[in-house]
Amino acid sequence: MKKFSPEVFRTSLMGENMAVICGSSGNKFVFFNEDKLVTSWWPSSIKKITFSPSLFGCPSSKDLMKPSIVIHEFLKPEAIKHYVGIMDMMAGKHIDMYWTSNINKEVKVYPLSKKYTFALSCRLFMNIEDPEFVDKISDGFDPRDNVQKEIVEIVRTRKKELTEKGDTAGDHDLVSQMLIKSNENINMITTRINGMILASHETTSTAITFVLRFLAEFPDVYDAVLKEQMEIAKSKGPEELLNWNDIQKMKYSWNVARESLRLLPPGFGTFREALNDFTYAGFTVPKGWKYFPDPEKFDPSRFEGQGPPPFAFVPFGGGPHMCPGKEYARVEILAFRYNVVTRFKLEIVNPKEKIMYNPAPMPENGLAIRLHPHQM
């Protein structure tokens, strides 16, 4: 950035002319000019992964780049409250199956967190709980091929169930809600579910991985998180699951997660397309050019008190198209960490393990962690 400009510079990414707008002022400029100077846009490489083949290149596909009303309703805090117990239950079962059996041995956090987030997406988005089916599609996850076909079949089957049984079928998962409340066809619903799985699966598993890495790396931070989590655990009955009020009590735990997101954001930015020529920081962005705010320029201050200045910390974007999955991700991260921290102390096996970018950050060897169970 110093070679070009700390505010804006042009480059080429994914075969497209891009302008990279940086910093909190750049974020504010983008968010306040949504649908005025810029609009949502995805590179063709991303569309090929998420879009149903019949919709790729179709004019109506532009609507699919923005979350539908049904998705917003499904992910709003009032709805997320009802998923907290499911997230906690599934995190606990996951820890029992894949972590507890490895006490005093190594577990690789990154692949295991991906397994958990994928299973949770299948449960909440499609009401799929069969572990063998989930493993079958997650082990070779490729939205362009087998998963696309599986989701199409799930949507068709659910549509038939809803026709025969009414809107009680599917336990009000996202597929069922989209079939009941939207006028979109099977291919459009499949594309939306595909995108939701891809987004929630990749980004949240990356966030969980690095949150646990920082907890293992900084014992004082771990101790403070453990204290907060154990106070909640002691207030619960033997089989009682987390609820929305418990999540609200995890203030320091969420601050730690936000600091992790600031240092190692799972998303490298958001794409926009210029609707008309405009000028920013003395640089003219031609109509049709694309850019994304630089997430590496987040303010380094901690999140207590006033927190960072407006638009300096934007892991979920901002403006009218702010990521609707913010609360979903928050609860998913906190519920999973609750189940890990209240059971184990963590030790990094290789503190010098490199971080790779593809394009999201990931530990080179999966982040091996040694588990030390608490002595109760």
Buried (B, 14 or more C-beta within 10 A) or exposed (E): BEEEBEBBBBEEBEEBBBBBBBBBBBBBBBBEBBEEBBBBBBBEEBBEBBBBEBBEEBEEBEEBBBBBEBBEBBBEEEBBBEBBBBBBBBBBBBBEEBBBEBEEEBBBBBBBBBBBBBBBBBBBBBBBEEBEEBEEBBEEBEBEEEBBEBBBEBBEEBBEBBEEEEEEBBEBBBBBBBBBBBEBBBBBBBBBBBBBBBBBBBBBBBBBBBBBBBBBBEEEBBEBBBEBBBEBBEEEEEEEBBBBEBBEBBEBBBBBBBBBBBEBBBBBBBBBBBBEEBEBBEBEBEEEBBBBBBBEBBBEBEBEEEBBEEBBBBBBBBBEBBBBBBBBBBBBBBBBBBBBBBBBBBBBBEEEBEEEEEEBBBBEEBBBBBBEEEEE
